[in-house]
């Protein structure tokens, strides 16, 4: 009742080959490789598209010299006695 030895892994590998067959396993590995290649291609296309169009800030950046003074509106409250 210890850890899995090399013989345990060999038996498990043989059972998997017997259950799925060599053809299905190689097909699955080929599909995994195609998926990885497609993922890498998509990531590189995204990087080139991002590099081609520089990001525009949503609001223009203003320096302290260019900022206009904002006018503030204060509301006055008057006390009205109802009665």
Secondary structure as the mmCIF struct_conf table of DSSP 4:
data_model
#
loop_
_struct_conf.conf_type_id
_struct_conf.id
_struct_conf.beg_label_comp_id
_struct_conf.beg_label_asym_id
_struct_conf.beg_label_seq_id
_struct_conf.end_label_comp_id
_struct_conf.end_label_asym_id
_struct_conf.end_label_seq_id
HELX_RH_AL_P HELX_RH_AL_P1 UNK A 6 UNK A 52
BEND BEND1 UNK A 53 UNK A 53
HELX_LH_PP_P HELX_LH_PP_P1 UNK A 54 UNK A 57
BEND BEND2 UNK A 58 UNK A 59
TURN_TY1_P TURN_TY1_P1 UNK A 64 UNK A 66
HELX_LH_PP_P HELX_LH_PP_P2 UNK A 67 UNK A 71
#
